[in-house]
């Protein structure tokens, strides 16, 4: 019964080649040849289907360049300043341990992954509360910055440079998403440049040695920061930095795509396991990766790690463990490398701009440090991420155009072939 049904289908279907296979009056070799041709054609059709679907899943996003820059607001980068040295670490106590304690405290308040003084025997050091010690000796904003100007207009430095927890301890950040005050509207808080304001320029005068970072608003300084975007500014030095920025605008449909299709995250799309910072960026994801590695290797995190594990900071033994594993927890590499380091599965930010230093001049001018960061000019173009293949494209364009055209090319099938198949195999009863 089933054999007769299939034979009847082969004789009456419009699919190419099957009627020759089902024709009993033809030579066996001819029927066999047509069967081989049909199978190879069907296989080729499946390969094209898979390639088309892979193109949809892997290339749903495209970048275009926009040049209608007259209406843009170009965001100024976030600027973060961190204290890097201190000459005020003094300790009154047992003279035999004073030098060891002072060196230990210096390593403690500027911990960057290694604490070699932790190997020196020091009874008093073991009794210190690390977090409180850091808070006692690290300088406040008013002790680091003395004068600030935005586009030649002076402002209170510590009103705009707000505390930001980083892997280096508390720094002070200007124009950062992570220090945004909830009571303010975004337009009131962030600093932009446009045709009306002209290219933005920030001037800062420092009264201590600092490390300067400039980065995207959603980013934070971290151990693996781009070296070109950080500068050490000592007292008496002046830095004048001119930069160009190329921003990324996103089509509204980008948010509708899953992360694995667009291959990026927006700042508010924070994973559940990211707890060191409030907003997502590549840098905050790497900081979380560092924190997780600290827990895995040493069962604690260092005392400067933002937010995470406040109840289980490393003691001296834990800091020694981090020091011994320095090459592992402070280096990044791609999958497949045998060198020590972390493989952090972190997507980039969907809005992260590209910064390029145009000029970087250093000089000596006064007893204080001076930093000037400015946009060389307003950008004349920007990138826009657009969706070229949506779910509707999958239903409409993919099935109708790609699958329909391919199936018609290889085996002569169409959407009516489905109805025909159901009719011939299931509904037709008067088979002779």
C-alpha positions as CSV (number, residue, x, y, z in Angstrom):
1,X,0.0,0.0,0.0
2,X,2.7,2.5,1.0
3,X,4.8,1.5,-1.9
4,X,2.0,2.2,-4.3
5,X,1.3,5.5,-2.7
6,X,4.9,6.6,-3.1
7,X,5.0,5.4,-6.7
8,X,1.8,7.3,-7.4
9,X,3.4,10.4,-5.9
10,X,6.5,10.1,-8.0
11,X,4.5,9.8,-11.2
12,X,2.3,12.8,-10.5
13,X,4.5,15.3,-8.6
14,X,5.9,18.4,-10.3
15,X,9.2,18.0,-8.6
16,X,12.0,17.6,-11.2
17,X,13.2,14.1,-12.0
18,X,10.9,12.0,-9.8
19,X,8.5,11.1,-12.6
20,X,11.4,9.4,-14.5
21,X,12.4,7.5,-11.3
22,X,8.8,6.2,-10.9
23,X,8.3,5.4,-14.6
24,X,8.5,1.5,-14.8
25,X,8.8,1.6,-18.6
26,X,12.2,3.2,-18.5
27,X,15.5,1.3,-18.2
28,X,16.8,0.7,-14.7
29,X,20.0,2.7,-15.3
30,X,18.0,5.7,-16.4
31,X,15.8,5.5,-13.4
32,X,18.8,5.1,-11.1
33,X,20.6,8.0,-12.8
34,X,17.6,10.3,-12.2
35,X,17.5,9.2,-8.6
36,X,21.2,10.1,-8.1
37,X,20.6,13.5,-9.8
38,X,17.6,14.2,-7.6
39,X,19.5,13.3,-4.4
40,X,22.5,15.4,-5.3
41,X,20.3,18.3,-6.2
42,X,18.4,18.0,-2.9
43,X,21.7,17.8,-1.0
44,X,23.0,20.9,-2.8
45,X,19.7,22.7,-1.9
46,X,20.2,21.9,1.8
47,X,23.8,23.2,1.7
48,X,22.5,26.5,0.3
49,X,19.7,26.7,2.9
50,X,22.3,26.3,5.7
51,X,24.6,28.9,4.2
52,X,21.7,31.3,3.9
53,X,20.6,30.7,7.5
54,X,24.1,31.2,8.8
55,X,24.3,34.5,6.9
56,X,21.2,35.5,8.7
57,X,22.3,34.5,12.2
58,X,25.9,35.8,11.9
59,X,25.5,38.9,9.8
60,X,22.3,40.5,11.1
61,X,24.2,43.8,11.7
62,X,25.8,46.2,9.3
63,X,27.7,49.4,9.8
64,X,27.2,52.5,7.7
65,X,28.8,55.9,7.8
66,X,26.7,59.0,8.5
67,X,27.9,62.4,7.5
68,X,24.9,64.6,8.4
69,X,26.9,65.9,11.3
70,X,25.3,69.3,11.6
71,X,22.7,68.1,14.1
72,X,24.9,65.9,16.3
73,X,25.8,66.2,19.9
74,X,29.2,64.7,20.3
75,X,29.9,63.4,23.8
76,X,33.1,64.4,25.5
77,X,35.0,61.5,26.9
78,X,34.9,60.7,30.6
79,X,38.1,61.8,32.4
80,X,39.2,60.0,35.5
81,X,42.1,61.0,37.8
82,X,43.6,58.6,40.3
83,X,46.2,59.3,43.0
84,X,49.4,57.3,42.3
85,X,51.9,58.2,45.0
86,X,51.9,59.6,48.5
87,X,54.6,61.1,50.7
88,X,52.4,61.3,53.8
89,X,52.5,57.7,54.9
90,X,53.7,58.1,58.4
91,X,53.4,55.7,61.3
92,X,54.1,56.3,65.0
93,X,54.8,53.1,67.0
94,X,57.4,50.5,67.4
95,X,60.5,51.9,65.8
96,X,61.6,48.4,64.8
97,X,58.6,48.0,62.6
98,X,58.0,51.6,61.4
99,X,59.8,51.1,58.1
100,X,58.1,47.8,57.4
101,X,54.7,49.2,58.3
102,X,55.1,52.3,56.1
103,X,56.2,50.2,53.1
104,X,53.3,47.9,53.7
105,X,50.8,50.7,53.9
106,X,52.2,52.3,50.7
107,X,51.7,48.9,49.0
108,X,48.2,48.7,50.5
109,X,46.8,52.0,49.5
110,X,48.2,51.8,45.9
111,X,47.7,48.0,45.4
112,X,48.0,47.1,41.7
113,X,48.2,43.4,41.9
114,X,51.3,42.7,43.8
115,X,52.4,43.3,47.5
116,X,56.0,42.3,47.9
117,X,56.2,43.9,51.4
118,X,53.6,41.3,52.5
119,X,56.4,38.8,52.6
120,X,58.2,40.8,55.3
121,X,57.3,39.7,58.9
122,X,55.2,42.4,60.5
123,X,52.9,41.7,63.4
124,X,51.2,45.2,63.4
125,X,50.5,44.9,59.6
126,X,48.5,41.8,60.2
127,X,46.2,43.6,62.6
128,X,45.4,46.5,60.3
129,X,41.9,47.0,58.8
130,X,42.9,47.3,55.2
131,X,39.8,49.2,54.0
132,X,40.0,51.7,56.8
133,X,43.7,52.2,56.3
134,X,43.2,53.0,52.6
135,X,40.4,55.4,53.4
136,X,42.6,57.1,56.0
137,X,45.6,57.7,53.8
138,X,44.1,58.2,50.3
139,X,43.5,61.8,49.5
140,X,40.1,63.4,48.8
141,X,39.2,65.2,45.7
142,X,40.0,68.7,47.2
143,X,43.5,67.4,48.0
144,X,44.2,66.4,44.4
145,X,42.6,69.1,42.3
146,X,42.7,72.9,42.6
147,X,41.3,74.4,39.5
148,X,39.1,73.3,36.6
149,X,37.6,74.8,33.5
150,X,35.2,73.6,30.8
151,X,35.5,75.7,27.6
152,X,37.3,78.4,29.5
153,X,34.5,78.6,32.1
154,X,35.6,77.7,35.7
155,X,33.8,75.3,37.8
156,X,34.2,73.6,41.2
157,X,36.3,70.6,40.5
158,X,34.8,68.4,43.1
159,X,31.3,69.2,41.9
160,X,32.0,67.4,38.6
161,X,34.9,65.0,39.4
162,X,32.9,62.6,41.5
163,X,34.1,59.5,43.4
164,X,34.4,56.3,41.3
165,X,35.3,52.9,42.8
166,X,37.9,51.2,40.6
167,X,40.5,48.4,40.8
168,X,42.9,51.2,41.8
169,X,40.8,52.4,44.7
170,X,38.6,55.5,44.7
171,X,39.3,57.8,41.8
172,X,37.5,60.9,40.7
173,X,35.7,60.9,37.3
174,X,34.3,63.7,35.1
175,X,31.4,63.0,32.7
176,X,31.1,59.3,33.7
177,X,27.9,57.3,33.5
178,X,28.9,55.5,36.8
179,X,28.9,58.8,38.8
180,X,25.7,60.1,37.4
181,X,23.5,61.8,40.0
182,X,20.0,60.4,39.8
183,X,18.3,63.7,40.5
184,X,19.8,65.3,37.3
185,X,18.6,64.9,33.8
186,X,21.2,63.4,31.4
187,X,21.3,66.5,29.3
188,X,22.2,68.5,32.5
189,X,24.9,66.1,33.6
190,X,26.9,65.0,30.6
191,X,29.1,67.3,28.6
192,X,28.6,67.5,24.8
193,X,30.0,69.4,21.9
194,X,28.1,70.7,18.9
195,X,28.1,73.5,16.4
196,X,26.8,75.9,19.0
197,X,29.4,75.1,21.7
198,X,32.3,74.2,19.5
199,X,34.9,71.5,20.3
200,X,34.9,70.8,24.0
201,X,38.0,71.5,26.1
202,X,38.7,70.5,29.7
203,X,41.5,72.0,31.8
204,X,42.5,70.6,35.2
205,X,45.1,71.8,37.6
206,X,46.4,69.2,40.1
207,X,48.3,69.5,43.4
208,X,49.4,65.9,43.6
209,X,50.8,63.3,41.2
210,X,47.9,61.7,39.4
211,X,47.2,59.1,36.7
212,X,44.9,60.4,34.0
213,X,42.5,58.2,32.1
214,X,40.2,59.3,29.3
215,X,37.6,56.8,28.2
216,X,34.0,56.2,27.1
217,X,31.3,57.3,29.6
218,X,30.3,53.7,30.4
219,X,33.9,52.6,30.8
220,X,36.0,52.6,34.0
221,X,39.8,52.6,34.5
222,X,41.0,49.0,34.9
223,X,44.3,47.1,35.0
224,X,44.2,46.3,31.2
225,X,43.3,49.8,30.1
226,X,44.6,51.0,26.7
227,X,48.1,52.5,27.5
228,X,47.4,55.3,24.9
229,X,44.5,56.4,27.0
230,X,46.3,56.9,30.3
231,X,49.0,59.3,31.3
232,X,51.0,59.8,34.5
233,X,51.1,63.6,35.3
234,X,53.6,64.6,38.0
235,X,53.7,67.9,39.8
236,X,55.2,70.6,37.6
237,X,54.3,68.8,34.4
238,X,51.8,69.9,31.8
239,X,50.0,67.7,29.3
240,X,48.1,68.9,26.3
241,X,46.1,66.2,24.6
242,X,44.1,66.7,21.4
243,X,41.8,63.9,20.3
244,X,39.4,63.0,17.6
245,X,36.3,60.9,18.3
246,X,34.1,58.7,16.1
247,X,30.9,57.7,17.8
248,X,28.5,54.9,17.2
249,X,24.8,55.5,16.7
250,X,22.4,52.5,16.9
251,X,19.2,51.9,15.0
252,X,16.3,51.4,17.3
253,X,15.9,47.8,16.0
254,X,19.3,46.8,17.3
255,X,17.9,46.4,20.8
256,X,15.5,43.8,19.6
257,X,18.2,41.5,18.5
258,X,19.7,39.0,21.0
259,X,23.3,39.7,22.2
260,X,24.8,36.8,20.2
261,X,23.4,38.4,17.0
262,X,24.5,42.0,17.5
263,X,27.6,41.0,19.5
264,X,27.5,43.9,21.9
265,X,25.6,45.1,25.0
266,X,24.1,48.4,26.0
267,X,25.1,49.9,29.4
268,X,21.8,49.1,31.0
269,X,21.9,45.5,29.8
270,X,23.9,44.3,32.8
271,X,24.2,40.5,33.3
272,X,23.1,39.2,36.6
273,X,26.6,38.1,37.5
274,X,28.1,41.6,37.0
275,X,28.1,43.2,40.4
276,X,31.2,45.3,40.6
277,X,29.6,48.2,38.7
278,X,26.1,49.4,37.9
279,X,26.4,49.6,34.1
280,X,27.8,47.3,31.5
281,X,30.9,47.9,29.4
282,X,33.8,45.9,28.2
283,X,35.9,47.3,31.1
284,X,33.4,46.6,33.8
285,X,33.0,43.0,32.5
286,X,36.8,42.6,32.7
287,X,36.9,43.9,36.3
288,X,34.2,41.3,37.2
289,X,36.4,38.7,35.4
290,X,39.3,39.8,37.6
291,X,37.2,39.6,40.8
292,X,36.0,36.1,39.9
293,X,39.6,34.9,39.2
294,X,40.6,36.3,42.7
295,X,37.9,34.2,44.3
296,X,38.7,31.1,42.4
297,X,42.5,31.3,43.0
298,X,42.7,32.8,46.5
299,X,39.2,32.7,47.9
300,X,39.2,36.5,48.4
301,X,39.4,39.7,46.5
302,X,41.8,42.6,47.3
303,X,40.5,45.5,49.4
304,X,40.3,47.9,46.4
305,X,37.9,45.8,44.3
306,X,34.7,47.7,43.7
307,X,31.6,46.5,45.6
308,X,32.2,42.8,45.4
309,X,32.9,40.6,48.4
310,X,33.2,43.4,51.0
311,X,32.9,40.9,53.8
312,X,35.8,38.7,52.5
313,X,38.7,40.9,51.6
314,X,42.1,39.3,51.4
315,X,44.3,39.3,54.5
316,X,48.1,39.3,54.1
317,X,48.1,35.6,53.2
318,X,45.5,36.4,50.5
319,X,47.5,39.3,49.1
320,X,50.5,37.0,48.9
321,X,48.4,34.6,46.9
322,X,47.4,37.4,44.5
323,X,51.0,38.4,44.2
324,X,52.1,34.9,43.4
325,X,49.4,34.7,40.7
326,X,50.0,38.2,39.3
327,X,50.7,37.0,35.8
328,X,47.5,35.0,35.8
329,X,45.0,37.5,37.2
330,X,46.3,40.6,35.6
331,X,46.8,39.5,32.0
332,X,44.3,38.9,29.3
333,X,44.7,36.7,26.3
334,X,42.5,35.0,23.7
335,X,41.3,31.4,23.8
336,X,43.9,28.9,22.8
337,X,47.0,30.6,24.2
338,X,49.2,28.6,26.7
339,X,50.6,31.7,28.4
340,X,49.3,32.7,31.9
341,X,46.3,35.0,31.9
342,X,42.6,35.2,31.9
343,X,40.2,34.5,29.1
344,X,37.3,36.9,29.7
345,X,34.2,36.4,27.6
346,X,33.3,40.1,27.4
347,X,31.3,41.7,24.6
348,X,32.0,45.3,23.7
349,X,29.6,48.1,24.4
350,X,27.1,49.0,21.7
351,X,27.8,52.7,22.2
352,X,31.6,52.8,22.8
353,X,33.2,55.5,20.7
354,X,36.6,55.3,19.1
355,X,39.2,57.8,20.4
356,X,42.3,58.7,18.5
357,X,45.1,61.0,19.9
358,X,46.0,63.6,17.3
359,X,48.7,65.4,19.4
360,X,50.2,64.7,22.8
361,X,52.6,67.3,24.2
362,X,54.3,67.3,27.5
363,X,56.2,70.2,29.2
364,X,57.2,71.8,32.5
365,X,55.5,75.0,33.5
366,X,54.8,75.4,37.2
367,X,55.0,73.7,40.6
368,X,51.6,72.2,39.9
369,X,50.4,69.8,37.3
370,X,48.3,71.0,34.4
371,X,46.1,68.9,32.1
372,X,44.3,70.0,29.0
373,X,42.2,67.6,27.0
374,X,40.3,68.9,24.0
375,X,38.5,67.7,20.8
376,X,40.6,68.8,17.9
377,X,37.5,69.4,15.9
378,X,33.8,68.4,15.7
379,X,33.6,65.0,13.9
380,X,32.4,65.0,10.3
381,X,31.2,61.4,10.3
382,X,30.1,58.7,12.7
383,X,29.2,55.0,12.4
384,X,25.7,53.7,12.6
385,X,24.8,50.1,13.5
386,X,21.7,49.0,11.6
387,X,19.8,45.8,11.4
388,X,19.8,44.3,8.0
389,X,18.1,41.0,8.9
390,X,15.3,40.9,11.4
391,X,12.8,38.2,12.4
392,X,10.5,39.5,9.7
393,X,13.3,39.1,7.2
394,X,13.7,35.5,8.4
395,X,9.9,34.8,7.8
396,X,9.5,36.9,4.7
397,X,12.8,37.4,2.9
398,X,14.5,34.2,4.0
399,X,11.7,31.8,3.4
400,X,10.1,33.5,0.4
401,X,13.1,34.6,-1.5
402,X,16.0,32.5,-0.4
403,X,14.4,29.1,0.3
404,X,11.7,29.6,-2.5
405,X,14.3,30.5,-5.1
406,X,16.8,27.8,-4.1
407,X,14.2,25.1,-3.9
408,X,12.8,26.1,-7.3
409,X,16.3,26.2,-8.9
410,X,17.4,22.7,-7.6
411,X,14.3,20.6,-7.6
412,X,11.5,22.7,-9.0
413,X,9.7,23.1,-5.7
414,X,7.4,25.9,-4.6
415,X,5.0,26.6,-1.7
416,X,2.3,24.8,-3.7
417,X,4.5,21.7,-3.7
418,X,3.7,21.3,0.0
419,X,0.0,21.2,-0.7
420,X,0.6,18.9,-3.7
421,X,2.6,16.5,-1.5
422,X,-0.1,16.4,1.2
423,X,-2.8,15.8,-1.4
424,X,-1.0,13.0,-3.3
425,X,0.3,11.2,-0.2
426,X,-2.5,11.7,2.2
427,X,-5.8,12.8,0.6
428,X,-5.9,11.0,-2.7
429,X,-7.8,7.8,-2.1
430,X,-8.6,6.3,-5.6
431,X,-5.1,5.0,-6.3
432,X,-5.1,2.2,-8.8
